[in-house]
């Protein structure tokens, strides 16, 4: 298996230099099209917000599911559906009426890896604050056009999200680009909300920034494939690597560069060589 992987990687490097970026673009376009389709939805965390049609329901449950979307995908889906039960299948209405002193809130139990009940309670409380005092999630991320839109959008969101009293440990569940985190799950969530998708996977509900300004969600799988395809030189999977990869992908499609997240996902997670 190791020898096969090395051989495949060497072949791709040869192809890259022999056929330049034309071959690589065709290869990535093919893989992106394969996974950017309705069949992709069922086994992905995005299937949870796809159960709704109301904008606020989609963006609220989408944010919560994206927050704990790491680890085994079956467990993510199981806990995503458990979360829907907790919220009575009405995310927006649940958030607007959430009260930490109510009997219902005291009976909540939720655990996904290191995301515990106390974290979820704060997330509910903060989301209520965002929807009642900050105009909703989209406004909490983006209010004015600036350079480095995603960087400053995430920074602004974290300031708003954690403006209430909270446990310090809860902050680790919303990544911080100021600490050079790749912010994979937030970038994935922003892809869901902003990218205009003709294939019915991403929602494209927000118009705050253009899809061309999005950054590619980067984790150990996509980073490994990106390096094998010479799309990424930086060794660490961090914010700097996210920027480097996103710039490279924009050379293949300046309007919709993050569609290639689907290609990297298929190659990395499914071993689709």
Secondary structure, DSSP 8 states (H G I E B T S, - for coil): -HHHHHHHHHHHHHHHHHHHHHHHHHHHHHHHHHHSSGGGTTTSTHHHHTT--SHHHHHHHHHHHHHT--S-HHHHHHHHHHHHHHTTT-HHHHHHT--TTSHHHHT----BTTB-HHHHHHHHHHHHHHHHHSSSHHHHH-SS--SSHHHHHHHHHHHHHTSS---GGGGGGS--GGGT---HHHHHHHHHHH---TTSSS-----SS-GGG------HHHHHHHHHTTS---SS-SHHHHHHHHHHHHTT-SSSGGGHHHHHHHHHHS---
